[in-house]
Amino acid sequence: MLSVQRWLEKDNRCFDLLQASAEQARASVRALAEFLKTPPAKRSLDAFAQRRAEHKRISRELTQHLC
């Protein structure tokens, strides 16, 4: 665990991607909560889908960075 911590401290890009991923995951949850609050006739998953797509993009970039 200590070696991973040292590695992460040296690699700011990895930390930035982890933080961005967490922020997008949080934004996805917020978008889904708003979706559920909206009357069924007016619901759209567009905001949720956009957030989720961005989260996936960041996750792929993080995976590439680590491999």
C-alpha positions as CSV (number, residue, x, y, z in Angstrom):
1,M,0.0,0.0,0.0
2,L,2.8,2.4,0.8
3,S,4.4,1.9,-2.6
4,V,1.1,2.7,-4.3
5,Q,0.8,5.8,-2.2
6,R,4.3,7.0,-3.2
7,W,3.6,6.3,-6.8
8,L,0.4,8.3,-6.7
9,E,2.1,11.2,-5.0
10,K,4.6,11.3,-7.9
11,D,2.0,11.0,-10.6
12,N,-0.2,14.0,-10.6
13,R,-2.0,13.0,-13.8
14,C,-3.2,9.8,-12.2
15,F,-4.5,11.7,-9.2
16,D,-6.2,14.3,-11.5
17,L,-7.9,11.5,-13.4
18,L,-9.1,9.8,-10.2
19,Q,-10.5,13.1,-9.0
20,A,-12.2,13.8,-12.3
21,S,-13.7,10.3,-12.4
22,A,-15.1,10.8,-8.9
23,E,-16.6,14.2,-9.8
24,Q,-18.3,12.7,-12.9
25,A,-19.7,9.8,-10.9
26,R,-21.1,12.3,-8.5
27,A,-22.6,14.4,-11.3
28,S,-24.2,11.2,-12.8
29,V,-25.9,10.5,-9.5
30,R,-27.2,14.1,-9.3
31,A,-28.5,13.9,-12.9
32,L,-30.2,10.6,-12.1
33,A,-31.8,12.1,-9.0
34,E,-33.1,15.0,-11.1
35,F,-34.5,12.6,-13.6
36,L,-36.4,10.8,-10.9
37,K,-37.8,14.1,-9.6
38,T,-39.1,15.0,-13.0
39,P,-42.6,14.1,-14.0
40,P,-42.6,10.9,-16.2
41,A,-44.0,12.8,-19.2
42,K,-41.0,15.2,-19.2
43,R,-38.2,12.8,-18.3
44,S,-35.0,12.7,-20.4
45,L,-31.9,10.7,-19.7
46,D,-29.7,13.0,-21.8
47,A,-28.0,14.7,-18.8
48,F,-27.4,11.4,-17.1
49,A,-26.1,9.8,-20.3
50,Q,-23.7,12.7,-20.9
51,R,-22.3,12.5,-17.4
52,R,-21.9,8.7,-17.7
53,A,-20.2,8.9,-21.0
54,E,-17.7,11.4,-19.6
55,H,-17.1,9.2,-16.6
56,K,-16.4,6.2,-19.0
57,R,-14.0,8.4,-21.0
58,I,-12.0,9.4,-17.9
59,S,-12.0,5.8,-16.7
60,R,-10.5,4.6,-20.1
61,E,-7.9,7.3,-20.0
62,L,-7.0,6.4,-16.4
63,T,-6.7,2.7,-17.4
64,Q,-4.4,3.6,-20.4
65,H,-2.3,5.8,-18.1
66,L,-1.8,3.0,-15.6
67,C,-1.0,0.3,-18.2
